[in-house]
Amino acid sequence: MKTLKFATNIKNTDNIESLKNQFKGISGVIDWNVDLEKPEKVLTIKVENISSETIAKQLFAAGIRSQEIISPWKKAAKRLFLRDCCS
């Protein structure tokens, strides 16, 4: 299981209802919530065997713009991997 975070343009509970309908049909979405208090309207979602790209596509299909929030550790690991394998 992994936890993904996205900054979104979710504005209200209507957008959240739209997400509920979008996520219903996806097996592998374990839990999710939206923090409407933060300016980034952060969606935190726990998934199993689903990529962040798949979630981003589902958000787009629900009319929600999003950008994955990647931790500094994950960014550093990706840079190291790319440097070691692809340079």
N, C-alpha and C positions, 0 to 999 in steps of 0.2 A: 504494500500500500504506500502511496506517496501523496503528499499534500502539495497542491498547486495554488498559486495566488495570482490574481489578475486585478489590475487597476481597470475600472470600467466607467461607463457613462450612465450607470443605473441611477435613476432619479427618485423612484418611489415604489410603493408596494405593487403597483400595476406591472412594472418591469419585473419585479420578483415573481409575480404570478406567471408571467410569460416564461420565466426561467424554469419554474416548477414544471410546466407543461413540456418544455424542451428536454429537461433532464429525466422525465419519467420513462422515456423510451430507451434510455441508455443503461445497459447493464454495466456494472463496474463503477458507477458513481455511488459512493458509499454515503457521503454526507457533504453538505455544503451550507454556507451562510454568507450573507452580505453585510458588511459594516457600513451602514449609511451615515454614520457619524464622521468617518474619515473623509477628507476632501477627495481622495482617490476612489471612494466607493469600492473598497476592496472585497472581491469575491474570493473566499477560501473554499477550496473543494478537495475532498479526499477521494482518491480514485484508485482503482486497481486495473492494470493492463489497459490504460487509456493514455494517449499522448496529450500534451498540452495543445498541440495543433488541432486535435479532434475537438477538444473543449472550446477552443477559440472559434472553430467553425460553427459549433452549436450556438455559441453566444451571438455570432454574426447572424445566424438564421433567426434568432429571436430579436434581432434589431438592436443588439447591444455591441458597442465598440469595446474592445479590450486590448490590453497589453500585459503579457505575462510579467510578473515581478520575479526576477531571478536574484537569489541571494548572492552576495559577494563571493562566497565559497564556491558556489556552483559556476559562476563566471570564471573564477581563477582556474578551476579544474578543467573547464572547457578550453581555455586558452592553452593550458599545459598539454592537453591531449592533442590539440591542433598543432602545437609547436613540435611535439615529439613525433607525431605520425605523418605530418603533412609538410614538413619543411625540408 
